Amino acid sequence: MPDYLFDFLDELKFLRNGRKTAIITDIDGTISEIAPTPAEAHVDDEMRDVLRDLASRYRVLAFISGRPVREALRMVGVPGAVYVGNHGLEYIINDNYQRFSEVEEYIPLIKKCALELRDKIDEENVIFEDKGICYSIHYRQCTDPELSRERILKNLQEIPESKGLKVDHGRMLVELKPPLHYNKGFIVRKILEDSDVSSAVYLGDDITDADAFREIRKLESEKDMKNVPILVLSKEIPPEVKNSARFFVYGVSEVLRFFRWLLK
């Protein structure tokens, strides 16, 4: 289990050097509260104001989300930041959109599998979300979420084409992805290697954030950096994700409190 962040702030004062530090954060469940549906989630004005202050003071401010990258940009709305969508498969840097070309061949297959799965799943509260590159199937609103998850996975196994895809898991969702090595850890490494920083913070709350936690810990020894992986704790987090972080906070309100501390 990681340590509670606010018990160790005296050891982390080096993070206040904005010229040498990168702040990288997930969005849903980290800087915005988890909502019943993806469309209902939002970053509130108080958080956005603090994020704008961070953008003006820190060399790198980046947002990495499972959402499509343009949706992440719309949701956060802080100019001058780096935005990454679909868990690292697409990004906007300096207002330029890019995505890894290898994803193109898998997009039709992902959509085909998702549509077949939707025909098989007869549950009103299962939400299918087309994210352009990936496809998420949300079961948060189901009466028995665990049973719904099992049904989704069972029906997926009956679709032969799904064997050629990556089937990932998140907080109350199953996700169809291209079977590529790109993930949040890969894109975090790219951002940090392209930046002249000596320290970094990564904040996240979900299974896919563990890749980023592990990567910034690797970079500590490889690049002689001082990096701080912070988990936003919830009852939905599996043990392996907890073990990949160094510190934890309780919820979005404590993320805001930490950001304010950085700005002091």
TORKOL-4160 file (C-alpha; in steps of 0.2 Angstrom, whole numbers, padded with zeros to 4 digits, m for minus):
264
<pt num="1" X="0000" Y="0000" Z="0000"/>
<pt num="2" X="0007" Y="0017" Z="m0004"/>
<pt num="3" X="0009" Y="0031" Z="0009"/>
<pt num="4" X="m0003" Y="0045" Z="0012"/>
<pt num="5" X="0004" Y="0060" Z="0002"/>
<pt num="6" X="0000" Y="0074" Z="0015"/>
<pt num="7" X="0011" Y="0065" Z="0028"/>
<pt num="8" X="0026" Y="0068" Z="0016"/>
<pt num="9" X="0025" Y="0085" Z="0009"/>
<pt num="10" X="0040" Y="0091" Z="0017"/>
<pt num="11" X="0050" Y="0079" Z="0007"/>
<pt num="12" X="0042" Y="0084" Z="m0009"/>
<pt num="13" X="0046" Y="0103" Z="m0010"/>
<pt num="14" X="0057" Y="0100" Z="m0025"/>
<pt num="15" X="0041" Y="0098" Z="m0035"/>
<pt num="16" X="0037" Y="0117" Z="m0033"/>
<pt num="17" X="0051" Y="0121" Z="m0045"/>
<pt num="18" X="0039" Y="0123" Z="m0060"/>
<pt num="19" X="0053" Y="0126" Z="m0072"/>
<pt num="20" X="0060" Y="0108" Z="m0069"/>
<pt num="21" X="0044" Y="0098" Z="m0065"/>
<pt num="22" X="0031" Y="0090" Z="m0076"/>
<pt num="23" X="0013" Y="0088" Z="m0069"/>
<pt num="24" X="0004" Y="0074" Z="m0078"/>
<pt num="25" X="m0014" Y="0069" Z="m0073"/>
<pt num="26" X="m0028" Y="0057" Z="m0078"/>
<pt num="27" X="m0045" Y="0066" Z="m0079"/>
<pt num="28" X="m0060" Y="0055" Z="m0074"/>
<pt num="29" X="m0059" Y="0051" Z="m0056"/>
<pt num="30" X="m0043" Y="0062" Z="m0053"/>
<pt num="31" X="m0047" Y="0080" Z="m0058"/>
<pt num="32" X="m0066" Y="0076" Z="m0061"/>
<pt num="33" X="m0078" Y="0066" Z="m0051"/>
<pt num="34" X="m0084" Y="0049" Z="m0058"/>
<pt num="35" X="m0101" Y="0051" Z="m0065"/>
<pt num="36" X="m0115" Y="0039" Z="m0069"/>
<pt num="37" X="m0112" Y="0041" Z="m0087"/>
<pt num="38" X="m0097" Y="0048" Z="m0097"/>
<pt num="39" X="m0107" Y="0063" Z="m0103"/>
<pt num="40" X="m0111" Y="0068" Z="m0086"/>
<pt num="41" X="m0093" Y="0070" Z="m0080"/>
<pt num="42" X="m0085" Y="0088" Z="m0079"/>
<pt num="43" X="m0071" Y="0097" Z="m0072"/>
<pt num="44" X="m0078" Y="0111" Z="m0061"/>
<pt num="45" X="m0073" Y="0129" Z="m0061"/>
<pt num="46" X="m0063" Y="0128" Z="m0045"/>
<pt num="47" X="m0052" Y="0114" Z="m0052"/>
<pt num="48" X="m0050" Y="0123" Z="m0069"/>
<pt num="49" X="m0044" Y="0139" Z="m0061"/>
<pt num="50" X="m0030" Y="0130" Z="m0052"/>
<pt num="51" X="m0025" Y="0120" Z="m0068"/>
<pt num="52" X="m0023" Y="0136" Z="m0077"/>
<pt num="53" X="m0012" Y="0143" Z="m0064"/>
<pt num="54" X="m0002" Y="0127" Z="m0065"/>
<pt num="55" X="m0001" Y="0129" Z="m0084"/>
<pt num="56" X="0007" Y="0146" Z="m0082"/>
<pt num="57" X="0020" Y="0141" Z="m0069"/>
<pt num="58" X="0025" Y="0123" Z="m0074"/>
<pt num="59" X="0036" Y="0118" Z="m0089"/>
<pt num="60" X="0024" Y="0104" Z="m0093"/>
<pt num="61" X="0006" Y="0101" Z="m0089"/>
<pt num="62" X="m0002" Y="0086" Z="m0097"/>
<pt num="63" X="m0019" Y="0077" Z="m0096"/>
<pt num="64" X="m0020" Y="0059" Z="m0101"/>
<pt num="65" X="m0037" Y="0051" Z="m0103"/>
<pt num="66" X="m0046" Y="0036" Z="m0109"/>
<pt num="67" X="m0058" Y="0048" Z="m0118"/>
<pt num="68" X="m0055" Y="0054" Z="m0136"/>
<pt num="69" X="m0042" Y="0067" Z="m0136"/>
<pt num="70" X="m0053" Y="0081" Z="m0142"/>
<pt num="71" X="m0066" Y="0077" Z="m0129"/>
<pt num="72" X="m0052" Y="0078" Z="m0116"/>
<pt num="73" X="m0047" Y="0095" Z="m0122"/>
<pt num="74" X="m0066" Y="0101" Z="m0122"/>
<pt num="75" X="m0068" Y="0094" Z="m0104"/>
<pt num="76" X="m0053" Y="0102" Z="m0097"/>
<pt num="77" X="m0051" Y="0118" Z="m0107"/>
<pt num="78" X="m0034" Y="0123" Z="m0101"/>
<pt num="79" X="m0024" Y="0131" Z="m0115"/>
<pt num="80" X="m0005" Y="0127" Z="m0117"/>
<pt num="81" X="m0006" Y="0110" Z="m0110"/>
<pt num="82" X="m0003" Y="0093" Z="m0118"/>
<pt num="83" X="m0018" Y="0082" Z="m0121"/>
<pt num="84" X="m0018" Y="0063" Z="m0123"/>
<pt num="85" X="m0033" Y="0052" Z="m0128"/>
<pt num="86" X="m0038" Y="0034" Z="m0129"/>
<pt num="87" X="m0025" Y="0029" Z="m0116"/>
<pt num="88" X="m0010" Y="0036" Z="m0126"/>
<pt num="89" X="m0015" Y="0032" Z="m0144"/>
<pt num="90" X="m0018" Y="0050" Z="m0149"/>
<pt num="91" X="m0012" Y="0067" Z="m0143"/>
<pt num="92" X="m0012" Y="0085" Z="m0145"/>
<pt num="93" X="0004" Y="0094" Z="m0143"/>
<pt num="94" X="0006" Y="0113" Z="m0147"/>
<pt num="95" X="m0011" Y="0112" Z="m0155"/>
<pt num="96" X="m0006" Y="0099" Z="m0167"/>
<pt num="97" X="m0016" Y="0082" Z="m0167"/>
<pt num="98" X="m0007" Y="0066" Z="m0170"/>
<pt num="99" X="m0011" Y="0048" Z="m0168"/>
<pt num="100" X="0000" Y="0032" Z="m0170"/>
<pt num="101" X="m0003" Y="0026" Z="m0188"/>
<pt num="102" X="m0004" Y="0007" Z="m0183"/>
<pt num="103" X="m0021" Y="0010" Z="m0175"/>
<pt num="104" X="m0029" Y="0013" Z="m0192"/>
<pt num="105" X="m0030" Y="m0006" Z="m0197"/>
<pt num="106" X="m0039" Y="m0011" Z="m0181"/>
<pt num="107" X="m0053" Y="0003" Z="m0181"/>
<pt num="108" X="m0065" Y="m0006" Z="m0192"/>
<pt num="109" X="m0063" Y="m0023" Z="m0183"/>
<pt num="110" X="m0066" Y="m0014" Z="m0166"/>
<pt num="111" X="m0082" Y="m0006" Z="m0172"/>
<pt num="112" X="m0088" Y="m0023" Z="m0180"/>
<pt num="113" X="m0085" Y="m0032" Z="m0163"/>
<pt num="114" X="m0093" Y="m0019" Z="m0153"/>
<pt num="115" X="m0109" Y="m0018" Z="m0164"/>
<pt num="116" X="m0110" Y="m0037" Z="m0163"/>
<pt num="117" X="m0108" Y="m0037" Z="m0144"/>
<pt num="118" X="m0122" Y="m0024" Z="m0143"/>
<pt num="119" X="m0133" Y="m0035" Z="m0152"/>
<pt num="120" X="m0130" Y="m0049" Z="m0140"/>
<pt num="121" X="m0131" Y="m0039" Z="m0124"/>
<pt num="122" X="m0149" Y="m0036" Z="m0119"/>
<pt num="123" X="m0147" Y="m0025" Z="m0105"/>
<pt num="124" X="m0154" Y="m0007" Z="m0105"/>
<pt num="125" X="m0141" Y="0000" Z="m0093"/>
<pt num="126" X="m0125" Y="m0006" Z="m0102"/>
<pt num="127" X="m0118" Y="0010" Z="m0112"/>
<pt num="128" X="m0108" Y="0007" Z="m0128"/>
<pt num="129" X="m0096" Y="0022" Z="m0131"/>
<pt num="130" X="m0088" Y="0024" Z="m0148"/>
<pt num="131" X="m0071" Y="0033" Z="m0145"/>
<pt num="132" X="m0065" Y="0033" Z="m0162"/>
<pt num="133" X="m0050" Y="0022" Z="m0159"/>
<pt num="134" X="m0056" Y="0012" Z="m0145"/>
<pt num="135" X="m0074" Y="0006" Z="m0139"/>
<pt num="136" X="m0079" Y="0006" Z="m0121"/>
<pt num="137" X="m0093" Y="m0004" Z="m0113"/>
<pt num="138" X="m0099" Y="0003" Z="m0097"/>
<pt num="139" X="m0109" Y="m0007" Z="m0084"/>
<pt num="140" X="m0109" Y="0005" Z="m0069"/>
<pt num="141" X="m0127" Y="0008" Z="m0070"/>
<pt num="142" X="m0132" Y="m0011" Z="m0070"/>
<pt num="143" X="m0141" Y="m0018" Z="m0056"/>
<pt num="144" X="m0128" Y="m0032" Z="m0053"/>
<pt num="145" X="m0112" Y="m0024" Z="m0061"/>
<pt num="146" X="m0101" Y="m0040" Z="m0058"/>
<pt num="147" X="m0114" Y="m0051" Z="m0067"/>
<pt num="148" X="m0115" Y="m0039" Z="m0081"/>
<pt num="149" X="m0096" Y="m0038" Z="m0083"/>
<pt num="150" X="m0096" Y="m0057" Z="m0084"/>
<pt num="151" X="m0110" Y="m0057" Z="m0098"/>
<pt num="152" X="m0100" Y="m0044" Z="m0108"/>
<pt num="153" X="m0084" Y="m0055" Z="m0107"/>
<pt num="154" X="m0093" Y="m0071" Z="m0111"/>
<pt num="155" X="m0102" Y="m0064" Z="m0126"/>
<pt num="156" X="m0085" Y="m0056" Z="m0132"/>
<pt num="157" X="m0078" Y="m0073" Z="m0132"/>
<pt num="158" X="m0091" Y="m0079" Z="m0144"/>
<pt num="159" X="m0085" Y="m0066" Z="m0157"/>
<pt num="160" X="m0070" Y="m0074" Z="m0166"/>
<pt num="161" X="m0063" Y="m0057" Z="m0172"/>
<pt num="162" X="m0062" Y="m0051" Z="m0154"/>
<pt num="163" X="m0047" Y="m0063" Z="m0152"/>
<pt num="164" X="m0037" Y="m0051" Z="m0162"/>
<pt num="165" X="m0040" Y="m0036" Z="m0151"/>
<pt num="166" X="m0034" Y="m0031" Z="m0134"/>
<pt num="167" X="m0048" Y="m0032" Z="m0121"/>
<pt num="168" X="m0044" Y="m0021" Z="m0106"/>
<pt num="169" X="m0053" Y="m0017" Z="m0090"/>
<pt num="170" X="m0056" Y="m0001" Z="m0081"/>
<pt num="171" X="m0068" Y="0006" Z="m0067"/>
<pt num="172" X="m0084" Y="m0002" Z="m0071"/>
<pt num="173" X="m0080" Y="m0004" Z="m0090"/>
<pt num="174" X="m0073" Y="m0016" Z="m0103"/>
<pt num="175" X="m0063" Y="m0009" Z="m0117"/>
<pt num="176" X="m0059" Y="m0015" Z="m0135"/>
<pt num="177" X="m0042" Y="m0008" Z="m0140"/>
<pt num="178" X="m0029" Y="m0011" Z="m0154"/>
<pt num="179" X="m0017" Y="m0024" Z="m0149"/>
<pt num="180" X="m0002" Y="m0012" Z="m0148"/>
<pt num="181" X="0011" Y="m0008" Z="m0136"/>
<pt num="182" X="0006" Y="0010" Z="m0134"/>
<pt num="183" X="m0002" Y="0014" Z="m0117"/>
<pt num="184" X="m0001" Y="0028" Z="m0104"/>
<pt num="185" X="0016" Y="0023" Z="m0098"/>
<pt num="186" X="0023" Y="0024" Z="m0116"/>
<pt num="187" X="0016" Y="0042" Z="m0119"/>
<pt num="188" X="0022" Y="0048" Z="m0102"/>
<pt num="189" X="0039" Y="0042" Z="m0106"/>
<pt num="190" X="0038" Y="0051" Z="m0123"/>
<pt num="191" X="0032" Y="0067" Z="m0114"/>
<pt num="192" X="0046" Y="0067" Z="m0101"/>
<pt num="193" X="0060" Y="0062" Z="m0113"/>
<pt num="194" X="0055" Y="0077" Z="m0125"/>
<pt num="195" X="0055" Y="0089" Z="m0110"/>
<pt num="196" X="0069" Y="0097" Z="m0100"/>
<pt num="197" X="0063" Y="0092" Z="m0083"/>
<pt num="198" X="0071" Y="0083" Z="m0068"/>
<pt num="199" X="0055" Y="0078" Z="m0059"/>
<pt num="200" X="0038" Y="0073" Z="m0063"/>
<pt num="201" X="0021" Y="0070" Z="m0054"/>
<pt num="202" X="0008" Y="0057" Z="m0061"/>
<pt num="203" X="m0009" Y="0056" Z="m0054"/>
<pt num="204" X="m0022" Y="0043" Z="m0058"/>
<pt num="205" X="m0036" Y="0032" Z="m0052"/>
<pt num="206" X="m0038" Y="0017" Z="m0063"/>
<pt num="207" X="m0030" Y="0001" Z="m0070"/>
<pt num="208" X="m0023" Y="0009" Z="m0085"/>
<pt num="209" X="m0014" Y="0022" Z="m0074"/>
<pt num="210" X="m0003" Y="0008" Z="m0067"/>
<pt num="211" X="0007" Y="0008" Z="m0083"/>
<pt num="212" X="0011" Y="0026" Z="m0081"/>
<pt num="213" X="0016" Y="0024" Z="m0062"/>
<pt num="214" X="0028" Y="0010" Z="m0067"/>
<pt num="215" X="0036" Y="0020" Z="m0081"/>
<pt num="216" X="0039" Y="0035" Z="m0071"/>
<pt num="217" X="0047" Y="0024" Z="m0058"/>
<pt num="218" X="0058" Y="0016" Z="m0071"/>
<pt num="219" X="0063" Y="0034" Z="m0077"/>
<pt num="220" X="0070" Y="0038" Z="m0060"/>
<pt num="221" X="0084" Y="0026" Z="m0061"/>
<pt num="222" X="0087" Y="0028" Z="m0080"/>
<pt num="223" X="0087" Y="0047" Z="m0081"/>
<pt num="224" X="0091" Y="0052" Z="m0063"/>
<pt num="225" X="0074" Y="0060" Z="m0061"/>
<pt num="226" X="0064" Y="0062" Z="m0045"/>
<pt num="227" X="0047" Y="0056" Z="m0049"/>
<pt num="228" X="0031" Y="0055" Z="m0039"/>
<pt num="229" X="0017" Y="0043" Z="m0044"/>
<pt num="230" X="0001" Y="0047" Z="m0034"/>
<pt num="231" X="m0015" Y="0036" Z="m0034"/>
<pt num="232" X="m0032" Y="0043" Z="m0031"/>
<pt num="233" X="m0039" Y="0030" Z="m0020"/>
<pt num="234" X="m0056" Y="0022" Z="m0022"/>
<pt num="235" X="m0064" Y="0006" Z="m0017"/>
<pt num="236" X="m0064" Y="0001" Z="m0036"/>
<pt num="237" X="m0045" Y="0000" Z="m0037"/>
<pt num="238" X="m0037" Y="m0017" Z="m0037"/>
<pt num="239" X="m0022" Y="m0021" Z="m0026"/>
<pt num="240" X="m0010" Y="m0022" Z="m0041"/>
<pt num="241" X="m0013" Y="m0004" Z="m0045"/>
<pt num="242" X="m0011" Y="0002" Z="m0027"/>
<pt num="243" X="0006" Y="m0007" Z="m0026"/>
<pt num="244" X="0012" Y="0002" Z="m0042"/>
<pt num="245" X="0010" Y="0020" Z="m0034"/>
<pt num="246" X="0021" Y="0028" Z="m0021"/>
<pt num="247" X="0008" Y="0039" Z="m0013"/>
<pt num="248" X="m0011" Y="0040" Z="m0012"/>
<pt num="249" X="m0024" Y="0054" Z="m0009"/>
<pt num="250" X="m0043" Y="0052" Z="m0005"/>
<pt num="251" X="m0052" Y="0058" Z="m0020"/>
<pt num="252" X="m0053" Y="0073" Z="m0032"/>
<pt num="253" X="m0054" Y="0086" Z="m0017"/>
<pt num="254" X="m0037" Y="0081" Z="m0011"/>
<pt num="255" X="m0030" Y="0082" Z="m0028"/>
<pt num="256" X="m0036" Y="0100" Z="m0028"/>
<pt num="257" X="m0028" Y="0102" Z="m0011"/>
<pt num="258" X="m0011" Y="0095" Z="m0018"/>
<pt num="259" X="m0012" Y="0107" Z="m0033"/>
<pt num="260" X="m0014" Y="0122" Z="m0022"/>
<pt num="261" X="0000" Y="0116" Z="m0011"/>
<pt num="262" X="0011" Y="0116" Z="m0027"/>
<pt num="263" X="0006" Y="0134" Z="m0031"/>
<pt num="264" X="0011" Y="0141" Z="m0014"/>
